[in-house]
Amino acid sequence: MRSFLIFWAGPLGFLWGWYFLSYYDLSMGMYFFSRDMHDLVFQIYGNMLGIAPESIPPLVARACIVDTGLVLCLIAFRRRKQIIAYAKAWRAQRAAAYVKDLPSVSAS
């Protein structure tokens, strides 16, 4: 599971790191992180896909959000017994605290 998360989060971190560094032209002397490279990459992708280059980042962001949701659902499914046990313990603790805070009623 740990390697799965590493192989999922690593490329996403690299992608968004490159995107924001190149978008704001924080090149640190490397052409790879320059705004020229940023524009060139999205121009190439835009030409290949037949869409405007400025519409690609929102599509990629949406795809990353959907993929993140799928990964989190997979993790939750694999750990469902632990999650259910935690939820039951949390509810029992809350119920015990609620009962303790109730005023006692005398039968007179």
JOPEWO-V360144 format. One record per residue. N is the residue number from 0. RES is the residue in one letter. SS is DSSP state (A for helix, B for strand, O for the rest). PSI is psi as a letter, one per 40 degrees, with the letter a starting at -180 (NA if undefined). Layout:
# JOPEWO-V360144
n={N & N}
res={RES & RES}
ss={SS & SS}
psi={PSI & PSI}
This chain:
# JOPEWO-V360144
n={0 & 1 & 2 & 3 & 4 & 5 & 6 & 7 & 8 & 9 & 10 & 11 & 12 & 13 & 14 & 15 & 16 & 17 & 18 & 19 & 20 & 21 & 22 & 23 & 24 & 25 & 26 & 27 & 28 & 29 & 30 & 31 & 32 & 33 & 34 & 35 & 36 & 37 & 38 & 39 & 40 & 41 & 42 & 43 & 44 & 45 & 46 & 47 & 48 & 49 & 50 & 51 & 52 & 53 & 54 & 55 & 56 & 57 & 58 & 59 & 60 & 61 & 62 & 63 & 64 & 65 & 66 & 67 & 68 & 69 & 70 & 71 & 72 & 73 & 74 & 75 & 76 & 77 & 78 & 79 & 80 & 81 & 82 & 83 & 84 & 85 & 86 & 87 & 88 & 89 & 90 & 91 & 92 & 93 & 94 & 95 & 96 & 97 & 98 & 99 & 100 & 101 & 102 & 103 & 104 & 105 & 106 & 107}
res={M & R & S & F & L & I & F & W & A & G & P & L & G & F & L & W & G & W & Y & F & L & S & Y & Y & D & L & S & M & G & M & Y & F & F & S & R & D & M & H & D & L & V & F & Q & I & Y & G & N & M & L & G & I & A & P & E & S & I & P & P & L & V & A & R & A & C & I & V & D & T & G & L & V & L & C & L & I & A & F & R & R & R & K & Q & I & I & A & Y & A & K & A & W & R & A & Q & R & A & A & A & Y & V & K & D & L & P & S & V & S & A & S}
ss={O & A & A & A & A & A & A & A & A & A & A & A & A & A & A & A & A & A & A & A & A & A & A & O & O & O & O & O & O & O & A & A & A & O & A & A & A & A & A & A & A & A & A & A & A & A & A & A & A & O & O & O & A & A & A & A & A & A & A & A & A & A & A & A & A & A & A & A & A & A & A & A & A & A & A & A & A & A & O & A & A & A & A & A & A & A & A & A & A & A & A & A & A & A & A & A & A & A & A & A & A & O & O & O & O & O & O & O}
psi={d & d & d & d & d & d & e & d & d & d & d & d & d & d & d & d & d & d & d & d & d & d & d & e & f & g & d & f & e & h & d & d & e & i & d & d & d & d & d & d & d & d & d & d & d & d & d & d & e & f & i & h & d & e & e & d & d & d & d & d & d & d & d & d & d & d & d & d & d & d & d & d & d & d & d & d & d & d & f & d & d & d & d & d & d & d & d & d & d & d & d & d & d & d & d & d & d & d & d & d & e & h & i & h & h & i & g & NA}
